[in-house]
């Protein structure tokens, strides 16, 4: 990876971490962080699918280590970031990156979170327990990411090279 790309990824990680301190939605066992999903869409479009997953992983790791996030930050962030990146690579359209984030986090990660929470967090929840919170957070964040990318494109194209 190039220095410019690593610097951009570090900035996205910082935005996600700082944003999670100010914008969160309480959902019972966990908190939803739409800023993470916004950053996932931006990283998927400007870096790569793997780069977006790395941004989500490091963000989740820092949030867990600082006590501002739960272990659900890993499946919630990483699966959405991967699908957002893959959808964008396949279609080259930001709308599909946002859709990939919603499907990855709102649907797939919410289902994976059930056994994950049981094994790692000792929580007993039904298959659809995480679905509303994950879906609301990912839809909100994906729309924010889409809006930010559309606005930045109007001002000046991003020049981070893949």
C-alpha positions as protocol buffer text, in pm:
chain_id: "A"
residue {
  index: 1
  type: UNK
  ca { x: 0 y: 0 z: 0 }
}
residue {
  index: 2
  type: UNK
  ca { x: 114 y: 348 z: -73 }
}
residue {
  index: 3
  type: UNK
  ca { x: 173 y: 613 z: 192 }
}
residue {
  index: 4
  type: UNK
  ca { x: -108 y: 830 z: 52 }
}
residue {
  index: 5
  type: UNK
  ca { x: -353 y: 539 z: 73 }
}
residue {
  index: 6
  type: UNK
  ca { x: -245 y: 447 z: 427 }
}
residue {
  index: 7
  type: UNK
  ca { x: -280 y: 808 z: 535 }
}
residue {
  index: 8
  type: UNK
  ca { x: -629 y: 827 z: 386 }
}
residue {
  index: 9
  type: UNK
  ca { x: -724 y: 502 z: 564 }
}
residue {
  index: 10
  type: UNK
  ca { x: -589 y: 641 z: 894 }
}
residue {
  index: 11
  type: UNK
  ca { x: -799 y: 955 z: 848 }
}
residue {
  index: 12
  type: UNK
  ca { x: -1110 y: 745 z: 785 }
}
residue {
  index: 13
  type: UNK
  ca { x: -1036 y: 541 z: 1099 }
}
residue {
  index: 14
  type: UNK
  ca { x: -1001 y: 862 z: 1300 }
}
residue {
  index: 15
  type: UNK
  ca { x: -1329 y: 998 z: 1161 }
}
residue {
  index: 16
  type: UNK
  ca { x: -1509 y: 675 z: 1250 }
}
residue {
  index: 17
  type: UNK
  ca { x: -1367 y: 664 z: 1603 }
}
residue {
  index: 18
  type: UNK
  ca { x: -1430 y: 1029 z: 1681 }
}
residue {
  index: 19
  type: UNK
  ca { x: -1771 y: 1019 z: 1515 }
}
residue {
  index: 20
  type: UNK
  ca { x: -1869 y: 720 z: 1728 }
}
residue {
  index: 21
  type: UNK
  ca { x: -1808 y: 927 z: 2039 }
}
residue {
  index: 22
  type: UNK
  ca { x: -2071 y: 1180 z: 1937 }
}
residue {
  index: 23
  type: UNK
  ca { x: -2323 y: 992 z: 1725 }
}
residue {
  index: 24
  type: UNK
  ca { x: -2463 y: 663 z: 1851 }
}
residue {
  index: 25
  type: UNK
  ca { x: -2801 y: 501 z: 1882 }
}
residue {
  index: 26
  type: UNK
  ca { x: -2871 y: 287 z: 2192 }
}
residue {
  index: 27
  type: UNK
  ca { x: -3021 y: -46 z: 2085 }
}
residue {
  index: 28
  type: UNK
  ca { x: -3026 y: -253 z: 2402 }
}
residue {
  index: 29
  type: UNK
  ca { x: -2730 y: -489 z: 2418 }
}
residue {
  index: 30
  type: UNK
  ca { x: -2518 y: -279 z: 2181 }
}
residue {
  index: 31
  type: UNK
  ca { x: -2501 y: 70 z: 2040 }
}
residue {
  index: 32
  type: UNK
  ca { x: -2538 y: 147 z: 1672 }
}
residue {
  index: 33
  type: UNK
  ca { x: -2281 y: 377 z: 1513 }
}
residue {
  index: 34
  type: UNK
  ca { x: -2394 y: 511 z: 1174 }
}
residue {
  index: 35
  type: UNK
  ca { x: -2065 y: 700 z: 1128 }
}
residue {
  index: 36
  type: UNK
  ca { x: -1889 y: 362 z: 1097 }
}
residue {
  index: 37
  type: UNK
  ca { x: -2119 y: 267 z: 809 }
}
residue {
  index: 38
  type: UNK
  ca { x: -2068 y: 604 z: 642 }
}
residue {
  index: 39
  type: UNK
  ca { x: -1691 y: 551 z: 663 }
}
residue {
  index: 40
  type: UNK
  ca { x: -1730 y: 196 z: 527 }
}
residue {
  index: 41
  type: UNK
  ca { x: -1900 y: 327 z: 213 }
}
residue {
  index: 42
  type: UNK
  ca { x: -1639 y: 601 z: 168 }
}
residue {
  index: 43
  type: UNK
  ca { x: -1353 y: 352 z: 218 }
}
residue {
  index: 44
  type: UNK
  ca { x: -1512 y: 100 z: -19 }
}
residue {
  index: 45
  type: UNK
  ca { x: -1529 y: 361 z: -294 }
}
residue {
  index: 46
  type: UNK
  ca { x: -1196 y: 537 z: -236 }
}
residue {
  index: 47
  type: UNK
  ca { x: -966 y: 254 z: -127 }
}
residue {
  index: 48
  type: UNK
  ca { x: -1065 y: -107 z: -205 }
}
residue {
  index: 49
  type: UNK
  ca { x: -1274 y: -387 z: -56 }
}
residue {
  index: 50
  type: UNK
  ca { x: -981 y: -516 z: 151 }
}
residue {
  index: 51
  type: UNK
  ca { x: -883 y: -162 z: 250 }
}
residue {
  index: 52
  type: UNK
  ca { x: -1240 y: -96 z: 365 }
}
residue {
  index: 53
  type: UNK
  ca { x: -1231 y: -415 z: 575 }
}
residue {
  index: 54
  type: UNK
  ca { x: -901 y: -304 z: 730 }
}
residue {
  index: 55
  type: UNK
  ca { x: -1048 y: 37 z: 814 }
}
residue {
  index: 56
  type: UNK
  ca { x: -1350 y: -131 z: 976 }
}
residue {
  index: 57
  type: UNK
  ca { x: -1129 y: -378 z: 1166 }
}
residue {
  index: 58
  type: UNK
  ca { x: -891 y: -117 z: 1307 }
}
residue {
  index: 59
  type: UNK
  ca { x: -1182 y: 111 z: 1396 }
}
residue {
  index: 60
  type: UNK
  ca { x: -1357 y: -173 z: 1577 }
}
residue {
  index: 61
  type: UNK
  ca { x: -1035 y: -274 z: 1752 }
}
residue {
  index: 62
  type: UNK
  ca { x: -968 y: 77 z: 1881 }
}
residue {
  index: 63
  type: UNK
  ca { x: -1330 y: 119 z: 1992 }
}
residue {
  index: 64
  type: UNK
  ca { x: -1326 y: -213 z: 2179 }
}
residue {
  index: 65
  type: UNK
  ca { x: -988 y: -138 z: 2339 }
}
residue {
  index: 66
  type: UNK
  ca { x: -1103 y: 206 z: 2455 }
}
residue {
  index: 67
  type: UNK
  ca { x: -1438 y: 79 z: 2581 }
}
residue {
  index: 68
  type: UNK
  ca { x: -1645 y: 278 z: 2333 }
}
residue {
  index: 69
  type: UNK
  ca { x: -1760 y: -25 z: 2133 }
}
residue {
  index: 70
  type: UNK
  ca { x: -1860 y: -386 z: 2179 }
}
residue {
  index: 71
  type: UNK
  ca { x: -1735 y: -702 z: 2011 }
}
residue {
  index: 72
  type: UNK
  ca { x: -2026 y: -665 z: 1770 }
}
residue {
  index: 73
  type: UNK
  ca { x: -1825 y: -387 z: 1603 }
}
residue {
  index: 74
  type: UNK
  ca { x: -1624 y: -652 z: 1419 }
}
residue {
  index: 75
  type: UNK
  ca { x: -1891 y: -844 z: 1228 }
}
residue {
  index: 76
  type: UNK
  ca { x: -2108 y: -534 z: 1198 }
}
residue {
  index: 77
  type: UNK
  ca { x: -1837 y: -323 z: 1040 }
}
residue {
  index: 78
  type: UNK
  ca { x: -1624 y: -570 z: 848 }
}
residue {
  index: 79
  type: UNK
  ca { x: -1895 y: -762 z: 660 }
}
residue {
  index: 80
  type: UNK
  ca { x: -2064 y: -441 z: 548 }
}
residue {
  index: 81
  type: UNK
  ca { x: -1733 y: -291 z: 439 }
}
residue {
  index: 82
  type: UNK
  ca { x: -1645 y: -600 z: 236 }
}
residue {
  index: 83
  type: UNK
  ca { x: -1978 y: -614 z: 56 }
}
residue {
  index: 84
  type: UNK
  ca { x: -1975 y: -238 z: -5 }
}
residue {
  index: 85
  type: UNK
  ca { x: -1632 y: -271 z: -165 }
}
residue {
  index: 86
  type: UNK
  ca { x: -1726 y: -575 z: -373 }
}
residue {
  index: 87
  type: UNK
  ca { x: -2049 y: -415 z: -494 }
}
residue {
  index: 88
  type: UNK
  ca { x: -1861 y: -98 z: -589 }
}
residue {
  index: 89
  type: UNK
  ca { x: -1587 y: -288 z: -775 }
}
residue {
  index: 90
  type: UNK
  ca { x: -1849 y: -485 z: -964 }
}
residue {
  index: 91
  type: UNK
  ca { x: -2069 y: -189 z: -1064 }
}
residue {
  index: 92
  type: UNK
  ca { x: -1851 y: 123 z: -1018 }
}
residue {
  index: 93
  type: UNK
  ca { x: -2157 y: 297 z: -866 }
}
residue {
  index: 94
  type: UNK
  ca { x: -2170 y: 454 z: -520 }
}
residue {
  index: 95
  type: UNK
  ca { x: -2536 y: 357 z: -480 }
}
residue {
  index: 96
  type: UNK
  ca { x: -2438 y: -9 z: -501 }
}
residue {
  index: 97
  type: UNK
  ca { x: -2160 y: 42 z: -247 }
}
residue {
  index: 98
  type: UNK
  ca { x: -2424 y: 183 z: -11 }
}
residue {
  index: 99
  type: UNK
  ca { x: -2652 y: -112 z: -89 }
}
residue {
  index: 100
  type: UNK
  ca { x: -2366 y: -354 z: -18 }
}
residue {
  index: 101
  type: UNK
  ca { x: -2315 y: -189 z: 321 }
}
residue {
  index: 102
  type: UNK
  ca { x: -2683 y: -228 z: 407 }
}
residue {
  index: 103
  type: UNK
  ca { x: -2698 y: -592 z: 295 }
}
residue {
  index: 104
  type: UNK
  ca { x: -2364 y: -677 z: 457 }
}
residue {
  index: 105
  type: UNK
  ca { x: -2433 y: -514 z: 792 }
}
residue {
  index: 106
  type: UNK
  ca { x: -2809 y: -485 z: 810 }
}
residue {
  index: 107
  type: UNK
  ca { x: -2886 y: -838 z: 696 }
}
residue {
  index: 108
  type: UNK
  ca { x: -2585 y: -1071 z: 700 }
}
residue {
  index: 109
  type: UNK
  ca { x: -2398 y: -930 z: 1001 }
}
residue {
  index: 110
  type: UNK
  ca { x: -2717 y: -907 z: 1206 }
}
residue {
  index: 111
  type: UNK
  ca { x: -2767 y: -1281 z: 1156 }
}
residue {
  index: 112
  type: UNK
  ca { x: -2401 y: -1364 z: 1223 }
}
residue {
  index: 113
  type: UNK
  ca { x: -2416 y: -1151 z: 1539 }
}
residue {
  index: 114
  type: UNK
  ca { x: -2650 y: -1401 z: 1709 }
}
residue {
  index: 115
  type: UNK
  ca { x: -2405 y: -1693 z: 1747 }
}
residue {
  index: 116
  type: UNK
  ca { x: -2117 y: -1447 z: 1777 }
}
residue {
  index: 117
  type: UNK
  ca { x: -2285 y: -1275 z: 2075 }
}
residue {
  index: 118
  type: UNK
  ca { x: -2369 y: -1611 z: 2231 }
}
residue {
  index: 119
  type: UNK
  ca { x: -2015 y: -1749 z: 2205 }
}
residue {
  index: 120
  type: UNK
  ca { x: -1811 y: -1437 z: 2282 }
}
residue {
  index: 121
  type: UNK
  ca { x: -2048 y: -1227 z: 2491 }
}
residue {
  index: 122
  type: UNK
  ca { x: -2264 y: -1489 z: 2663 }
}
residue {
  index: 123
  type: UNK
  ca { x: -2585 y: -1334 z: 2528 }
}
residue {
  index: 124
  type: UNK
  ca { x: -2893 y: -1537 z: 2434 }
}
residue {
  index: 125
  type: UNK
  ca { x: -3094 y: -1368 z: 2161 }
}
residue {
  index: 126
  type: UNK
  ca { x: -3321 y: -1478 z: 1880 }
}
residue {
  index: 127
  type: UNK
  ca { x: -3226 y: -1473 z: 1514 }
}
residue {
  index: 128
  type: UNK
  ca { x: -3385 y: -1134 z: 1445 }
}
residue {
  index: 129
  type: UNK
  ca { x: -3286 y: -956 z: 1767 }
}
residue {
  index: 130
  type: UNK
  ca { x: -3003 y: -752 z: 1609 }
}
residue {
  index: 131
  type: UNK
  ca { x: -3177 y: -701 z: 1275 }
}
residue {
  index: 132
  type: UNK
  ca { x: -3365 y: -372 z: 1344 }
}
residue {
  index: 133
  type: UNK
  ca { x: -3067 y: -199 z: 1508 }
}
residue {
  index: 134
  type: UNK
  ca { x: -2811 y: -315 z: 1252 }
}
residue {
  index: 135
  type: UNK
  ca { x: -3044 y: -227 z: 965 }
}
residue {
  index: 136
  type: UNK
  ca { x: -3130 y: 120 z: 1097 }
}
residue {
  index: 137
  type: UNK
  ca { x: -2766 y: 201 z: 1164 }
}
residue {
  index: 138
  type: UNK
  ca { x: -2640 y: 71 z: 830 }
}
residue {
  index: 139
  type: UNK
  ca { x: -2915 y: 242 z: 626 }
}
residue {
  index: 140
  type: UNK
  ca { x: -2849 y: 574 z: 800 }
}
residue {
  index: 141
  type: UNK
  ca { x: -2473 y: 546 z: 761 }
}
residue {
  index: 142
  type: UNK
  ca { x: -2489 y: 423 z: 401 }
}
residue {
  index: 143
  type: UNK
  ca { x: -2708 y: 719 z: 304 }
}
residue {
  index: 144
  type: UNK
  ca { x: -2468 y: 958 z: 480 }
}
residue {
  index: 145
  type: UNK
  ca { x: -2173 y: 801 z: 296 }
}
residue {
  index: 146
  type: UNK
  ca { x: -2355 y: 828 z: -35 }
}
residue {
  index: 147
  type: UNK
  ca { x: -2436 y: 1196 z: 29 }
}
residue {
  index: 148
  type: UNK
  ca { x: -2079 y: 1277 z: 136 }
}
residue {
  index: 149
  type: UNK
  ca { x: -1932 y: 1107 z: -173 }
}
residue {
  index: 150
  type: UNK
  ca { x: -2181 y: 1281 z: -403 }
}
residue {
  index: 151
  type: UNK
  ca { x: -2100 y: 1619 z: -250 }
}
residue {
  index: 152
  type: UNK
  ca { x: -1724 y: 1566 z: -262 }
}
residue {
  index: 153
  type: UNK
  ca { x: -1749 y: 1459 z: -626 }
}
residue {
  index: 154
  type: UNK
  ca { x: -1927 y: 1788 z: -704 }
}
residue {
  index: 155
  type: UNK
  ca { x: -1655 y: 1987 z: -533 }
}
residue {
  index: 156
  type: UNK
  ca { x: -1349 y: 1796 z: -651 }
}
residue {
  index: 157
  type: UNK
  ca { x: -1284 y: 1432 z: -731 }
}
residue {
  index: 158
  type: UNK
  ca { x: -1103 y: 1226 z: -470 }
}
residue {
  index: 159
  type: UNK
  ca { x: -749 y: 1162 z: -582 }
}
residue {
  index: 160
  type: UNK
  ca { x: -659 y: 867 z: -361 }
}
residue {
  index: 161
  type: UNK
  ca { x: -521 y: 602 z: -593 }
}
residue {
  index: 162
  type: UNK
  ca { x: -624 y: 238 z: -549 }
}
